[in-house]
Amino acid sequence: MQAKIVSIVGLVGFPLVRAGDNLARIIVETAKKNSVSIDNGDIVTVAQKVVSKAEGRIFQLKDVKPSERAKEIAKITSKDPRLVELVLREAKRIVKISPEILIVENESGLICINAGIDKSNVSGEDSYALLPKNSDESAKRIRSEIMKLTGSRVTVVICDTYSRPFRRGQVEFAIGIAGINPFKDYRGQKDLFDYVLKVKNVAIVDEIASAAELVMGQGKEAMPVVIIKNLTRTELSEDFSIENLSISREEDLFKETL
């Protein structure tokens, strides 16, 4: 009998990322400096912030001119109208506006507070990071380059921090994937007592994102890339996108609460 071990390996000494940087090359070079090999089956989990920085998705409020709609919403939410303008530019639809919160759906189908726009770990008092324009495409580019540089077939998960309905605190969710089935589907299989499972369809990429955060952290850790090794429950696949995790408004159990 052999114990089952999954390794969550954080890359230390990761440099500050700037617009135009080759993020995949930085990941591979930093892994080498850490004496960490990137092998077949590894899951390279990348914090959204460094992806946004590399793609030039950092904006300064001083360069944003708010629309009249942004000014109206800013009065309701008590937010800077320039920030609201950035949110509106990213939004496919507005989910909720209130004095406490501004929630929108972006073009990728992600439901986000402030469209995922964030100030943490961004240099400059006036600077904010927007989500990658297309996180799946970002993940695909990173994956393709890592495989070219290493010769190893890896998968990539881009993660970001989200709140959850009816639960305090935040967790990491996957917002972009490449080369991986986002689900581990147990439906139709039997449990220990031969009961046929009917609803167990695990969002395994979200579990991967949350596992990576145990090492990444949220503050000064400066560890935006984690390599997960020996996780055999995942399925390699080119057929899925992050949109597969989104549910329709008809299926949404919480739609009447917003």
N, C-alpha and C positions, 0 to 999 in steps of 0.2 A: 504494500500500500504506500502511495506517495502523495504527500501534501500538494495541493494545488496552489500555485503562487502566481499572482499577477503583479508586475512591477510598474510603478509610476515614477518615472525618472525626470526630474526637473533639471533643465540646463542652466547652470549658474554662469555668471559673467556675460550675460547677454547684453550686447551694446545697445545704446539708444538708437532707435530706428528713425530714419528721416525719409522724406518724400523721394521716391525714385529708387530706394534701396532694393536690392535683390534679396527678398526675405528668405527664400529657399536656400540660397547660398550662405546667408548668415546662419541659418539653422544648422546646416551641414558643418560649417566651419566651427561653430560653437560646440556642437556635439563632439567633434574631434578633440577640441581643447579640453572637454570634460572626459575624454577617453570613453565615450559612449558610441557604440556602433549603431547604425541605423540599418535594421535587418528586415527581411521579408516578413510581412504580417504586422509590423509595427504600426501603431496609430499615433501620428504626429498631431498633437492637439495644440492649437495656436489661439492665443487671446486676441479677440477682435481688435483691441486698441493698436497693436503693432501692425496689423493688416491695414487698418485705416491710415495709420501714419505713412506706411510705405506707399500707399495709393494716393497720398496727398489729400485725404479727406479731413483735413484740419481747417477750420474756418475761424476767423476773428470777427467778433460782433461788430467791430468798428467798420467792417467792410460790407455789412448787411443793411440794406434799406427795407424796413418793414412795410408791408402792404397795409391797406386800410383794414382788411380782414384780420391780419395779424394784430393790429392795434386793438381791434374790438375784443379778440380772444384774450389778449394780454390784460385788459381791464378785468375780465372775469377771473382769470387764473392768477393774477398778480405776478406774472412773469415778464421778463424783459421782452418787449415786442420784437426785437431783433432775433431773439432765441425762438420765439413763436414762429417767426417767418421761416427760419431754418426747418422747423418741425413741419410746417405746411408744405414746404418744397419736397419733403421726403414722404409725405402722406398720400396714400391712395384714397383713404377715407378717414374721417374723424369718428372715433368710437365713443369718446366721452369728453366733455368739457365741464369742469366744475371749479369752484374756488380752490379745491385741493389738488386737482390733477388734470393733465391733458394726455389722453391716450389716443393713439392713431394706429391704423394698419398701413404698413409700408408696401412697396411694390412687390416684395417677396412674400407677402402674406403674413409677416410677423406682426403681432399685436404688441406695441411697445409704448411705455411711458416716454413722452417727449421724443418719439420716433427713435429711441435708442441713443439720442445725442447726449454726450457725457463730457464732464470736465475732468474727472479723475485721471491722474497720470498724464496730463497734457500740459506742457510748458506754456506759460503766459496767462496772465489773469483774464485776458479777453478771449482766449482760444478754447474751442470746443471740437471734439471729435464726432464725426458722423459715422454711421455704420458704412461698411463697404457698399458700393452701389449694387453689386451682385455677389453675395458671399459664396455661393456655389461656384461661380466662375473663379473667384479668388482662390478657393480651395483647390480647384482643378489646376490652376496655374502653379501653385505652390507644390502640389503633388507631382505634377509632370516634371518640374525642375529638380525636385529631390530625387526622383527615380533616375533621371539622367545623370545626376552627380554621383549617386551611390550604387546604381544598378540593382537596387532593392525595390520590390513592389510593396509600397506602403499605402495607407489610407490617411486622409487628412480631415480633421474636424476643427472648425473655427467656432469658438465659444464666446458667450457674453453673459452678463449677470442679469437675472430677471426676478421680479417678485412673482408670487403665486397667490391665487385666490384663496382667501380664508386661512392663510398661513403667515406667520410673522417671519421676517428675514428673507434673504434672497439666496438663490442657487444659480449655478451655471447651466445654461441651456446651449445646445448646438444651434448655430445660426447659418452654418454653411458646411457642406460635406462633399467629399470626393472619394469615390472608390469603395463605398461601404453601404450596405443595406441599413437604414436607420432603425430597423425593428429586429427584435428577436421574437418571432411569432410562435407561441405555444398552442395556439388554438388547434383543436383536433388531436393533440397529444394527450397521453394519460399521465396522471400524477402517481404518487407512491401507492395509492390504493385503487388504481385503475379507474378513477373518475376522469371522464373526458373533459379537458379544459375548454371553455367556451369563449372567454373574454381576455385571456392573458396574451397581450401583444405589447411587449416591453419596448419602450422608446430607448433603445440601448445607446444611441448617440448622445442623448441627454444624460444618461448615467455616466458615460465616458467623460463628458464635459464636467460634470460635478466631481468625478473622481480626480480629474486633472487639477481642479481648483484646490483640492486638499494640499497640493504642493505649490501651485501658482500663488495663492494668496490674493489679496486685494489692495495691499498698501505698498510698502517700500521693498517688497521681496525682489523686484526686478527679475522675475522668472516667467516670461510670457509664453514659453514653449515647454511642453511636457511630452515625453515619449512614453506611451503605454505599451508594454511588452507582455507577451504570453497570454493575451486575452483571446481565448479560442472560441468564445460564444458568438463572435461576430462573423458576418458573411461578406466576402468581397463581392462587390457588384458595381456596375457602371450605370445601372438603370434607375437610380433614385436621385431625388433632389430634396432640399430642405422643405419644399412645399408639400411633400408627402406627409409631413408631420402636422400640417395645418388642417383643421376641420372646417366644414362648411358652417355657415350661420344657422342652417337648419339643424345641424347636429349639436350645436353649442349649448351645453346645459346651463351656461351662465348668462346667456344673451339677455334675459329679462332682468338681470341684476344691474346692468350698466345703463 
